[in-house]
């Protein structure tokens, strides 16, 4: 069973590299060859674009939050692109309309990407900020974002997403822990050069760098990659805080993760030229390690379990490793079952969420192989 031992060992090494080795290497690069971002106090004209579909429940609070940001009122505009809303969203926005707030109606529902394409042509601000229809920015978030654009090498900035979960659900807590890990990695990637992934609810781009995207493309991923391809840096600003309620049901989170993973896989397909290390050097390695391998982690997990199951008779060590793997998946299953009856065990939260996101990645991968794409979805239902 030498081959099974080799497969298991390589799979474990791969997983350790994906979740720990890559961040440690990025930290080493950032320490040895730091690339600080030059910041300043210049306050350019800004337009905040909010794509919304049936967001009557939260759109008013979101708009008021943007108008109350610590930023000169004469330099801040808000545009809400209603993507075929039918629940009264448009009427609420019209009731708030002013010289600073305007509704743009996208009559036939086309999805978030087309909504942003539509909104961008109706603004000439130097900086454009993307916000979700249910996201609340900290008062100084906008100033923190635009401070980075004093550096002429910076083309795109993303802030720090903080998921709130009052219910204390396994999914909510797991999502919060995952975002803390991602935010740490983004901080390290910024220090080394550019980050690979962003959060669509607290992003800013130089208006001249925006390129219209196809309706099936994921703007939170494709647009930053296009900015990187144009020779600019994409950086993380930890002082630009955004609070957004996390999903608290496993089914909703799973559907959302499948959708995001599927669109990210197609984004990698579309922007695969950035994976060429001879042309894009460090960033090609970052993109491969942070995204390609991360979405492929389910393959390493599957091979590890399968290879380990064939080593039961190979000795005590291999049995312990197999039992540990099975115990993690049983804990995830138990957490899911307990959640359905209103019970929770915090010890099981991490394996629950880790298993959920990797199952979603596997599901998305097979949809990608079948050529399927997803453009539309129900907000906060995946």
N, C-alpha and C positions, 0 to 999 in steps of 0.2 A: 504493500500500500504506500510505497514511496511517493507515487504521483499524487495521492490524496493528501499526504502531509505537505507536499510542495504547494498544491493548490490552496490549502487552508492557510499556510504560512504567507503566501503571496497576497491572498485576500485580506488577511489581517494587516499586513504591511500597507496595503492600499488604503484601507479604512483609516489607519493611524495617520497616514500621510494626508488624506483628505481633510480630516477634522482637527489634527494637531500639527503635523509636520509642515504643511503649507503655511499656516499662520506663524509658526516659529521662524520659518525661512524668510517670510515677509518682514517680520520684526527685526531679523538680523540685517536684512538689506536696508531697512529704514534707519537702523542705528549706524551702519557703516557708510551709507550714502544717502543722507536725508535730503528731501526736497521740500523745504518749508514753503507755505503759501504766503505771499505778501498781501497783507490786508490793509484797508484804509477806511476813511469815514465818508467818502464820496457817496451821495445818495442820488442815483439815477432814477429816471421815470420807470415805473413798474406797472405791469398789468398782471392781475391774477386771473387765470383761467380755471373755471370750475365746470367740468362735464357732469351733467346730472340726468338721471333717468328715474322718475317717480321718487323724488327725495323730499316730498312735502313735509315729512316728519322732522327733518334736520336742516333744510336749506336756509331757513331764516336765521337760525343761530350761527350757521357757518358764515353767512354774508356779514352779519353784524360783527362777528369775530374778526373778519378781515378789515372791516372799516375802522375798528378800534385798535388796530395794530399801531405800535409806536413808529410811525412813519409820516412824513409830511403829506397831508391830505391832497394837496395839489399835484403830488407826484405819484399818486396811487389810484389805479382804476381796477374795477372788478367786472369781469364778464362771465355770465353764466350761460353755458350752451346746453339748452334743454334738448335731450336726445329722445324726441318723441314722447315726452312725459304726458301722462293722462290722469294724474292724481291731484292736480291743483298746484303742482310745483311752479308752473308758469305764472299763475295768478299771484302767488306769494312773491315771486321775484319782481313782477311788475309793480306790486305794492311798495317795494323797496327801491324802485328805480329812481335814479337821480343823475346828476352830471357825472357821478363816479360809478354808478351801478347800471349795468345794461343787460337785458335778456337777448340772447341769440337763439332763435328757434330752429332746430333741425327737425323738419317735419316728419320725414320717414326715419324710423330708428336705424342708426347705422353703427352704433357702438362708440366707445370712448375715443378710439383713435381718430375716427372721422370727425368727431365732435371737436377734438383739439385742432385738427387740420382746418376746420371751419372757423374756429375762434382765432387762430393765429393770424389769419389774413385781415382781421378787423382790428388789429392793434399795431401801433408803430412804436411802442415803448422800447427802450434799449434792452430792458430785462423782462422776461416773461416767467411768471411763477405758476406752477401747476399745483392745484389743491383738490382734494377729494370733497365730495358734497357733505360729508359727515365729519370732517377733520377740524380740529380747533388748534390754531397756532398759539404759541406763547407770545406775549406782547412784543418782545424784542426779536422774534424769529426772523422777520423780514430784514431787519438791519444786519443780523448775523449772516444771513445768506448773501446779501449783496456786497458785504465787505470783502468777500473773496474775489469779486470781479475787478478789483483794483489791480490784481495780478493779471497781466495780459496773456499769460499762458493758460488761464482758467477759462473754460467755456461752459461748464455745467457744474452745479453745486447741489448736493442733496443734504437734507437735515437729518435730525435724529428722531426716529419714530419711537414713541412710547405707547405700547398697547395697554389699555386699562381694562381690567376684568374684575368687576365688583362681585361676581358670582363665585370666584375662586374655583372655576371649573378646571379639569385636567387640560382641556384644549387651550383655555385662556392662559393658564400658568405656563404651559409648554410653549405657547407662542411668545410670551413675554421673555422666557429664558432664551429662546432661539434668537430673538431680536437683540438681546444683550450680547450674545455671541457674535452676531452679524455686525453690530455697531462697533465692537472692539476690532473686528477684522477690517472694517472700512477705515477706522482710524489709522491702523497700521499701513493699509494700502495707500492712503493719502500721503503719509509720511514718506512712502517709497516712490510715489509718482501719481498714479491714477487708480480709482476704485473700479470695480467690475460691475456691481449691481447698485441700484438706488431704490428709494421709496417714492412712489408717484404722488404722494400726498404732500410732500414738502420739498419740491425741486424747483430749481431756477436755471434758465438757459439764456445765453446771449441771443437776442431776437434774430440776428443775422445768421445764426448757426442752425436754426430750425429747418429741417427738411421734411416735407410732407411724407406720410407713411401710408402703406396699404392698410385697409381696414382690419386685416387679420394680424397685423404686427403689434407687438407689445411695446407701447411707448416708453414704459419704465425701463426697458432693456435696450430696445433698438436705438432710441434717440441718443442715449449716452454713448453707445458704441459708435454711432455716426460722428459724434463730437470728437471722440478719441481718434477715429480714422482721419478726421480733418486736421489732426495735429495738436489738439487742445487737451488740457487736463480735465478730468472729472474728479471732484474732490468731495470729501465729507466734512460737514460743519456741525460738530456736536452741540454747539450753543443754539442752533436753530431747532427748537423743540416743537414737536407735534404730538398731540394726544388724540388717540382714536380708539374707540371701543373694539376689543377683539371679539372674534366669533367665539361662542361658548358651547357650541354643539359640534360633535365630531363629524357629523354628516356635512354640515355647512363648511367646516374647515377643509374637509377632504375634497369636496367639489371645488372649492377655491384653489387649493393646492394643485389639483389636476389641471385646472384651467391655466393657472399661472405657469406651471411646469411645461404644459404643451406649447403655450405661446413662446416661452423662453427657448424651447428646443427649436422651434421654427426660426426664432431670432438668431440663434447660433448657426442655423443652416444658412440664413440669408447673409450673415456677416462672417462667414467662415474664413474669409480672407484675413481676418485679424488673428487667426490661429497660426499664421505663418511666422515662425520665430526669426526667419532671415530678414523679414521686412518690419516686424513689429516687436521684436526682441522680448524685453521683460513683460510687456503687456500680454503677448501671446501666451507666455507661460502662466501668467495670472489668470487669464480667461480660461485656459485649459484646466488649471488646477481648481479654481474657485467654482466654475460653472459646469464644464463638461464632466469632470470627475465627480462633482457633487451630485449631479443628476444621474450619474451612473453608479452611485453608491449601492443601490439596490442589487446590482449585479454582483458586487463584491460580497454583500451580505448573503445572497442566495448561494453563491459558490462556497462560501465558508460553511454554511449550514449543511449543504449537501456533502461536501468533502469530509466534514467532521463526522457526519452520520455513518460514514464507511470506516471509521477508525475506532469503533467501540471496543474491539478486541485488541487494539494496538497498545493498550496500557492505561494506567490510571490517569495520567496527565490529560490524554485526549478525551477521556470520559468526563473529566471535570470541565474541560472547555466546552464540550457539547451540552452538558447539563446547564452551564452558565448561559449559553445561547438560548436554549429552550426556555429557561426560567425568565429571561428578559421578554420573550415573546408571550409567554403565559401571563406575565405581569401586565403587558400591554392589553391583552385580551380581557383579563379580569377588570382592568380599569375601565375599558369600554363597556363591559357588561354592567359593572357597578354604576356607571354614569347613567345608564338607561333606567335604573331603578332609584336614582337619586342618592346613591352612596358614593363616597370618595375615599381613596387612600393616597395621600400625597406622595408616598414612596414610589407609587406606580406612574406618576405623571410623566416623568422623563421618558421611560421606555414607551409609554403610550404615544406621546407626540412624535418621538423619533421614528417609531414604526409607521405612524400615520403618514408622515411626509415622504417616507421612502416608498410606501405602497402607492401613494399618489404619483410619485415620480415614475414608478414602474407602469402604472396605468397610462400616464401621459406618453411614455416612451412607445408603448404599443399602439396608441392612437396616432402618434407621429409616424410610425412605420406603415400604418394603414393610410397615411396621407390626409388624416382628418385635421380640421382647424376649427377654432371657436372664436367667434367675434362678439356675440351677445351673451349677457348673463344677467341674473337678477341681483341687484346690490345686496351685499351681506348675506347672500344665500349661495354663494359660489358660482 
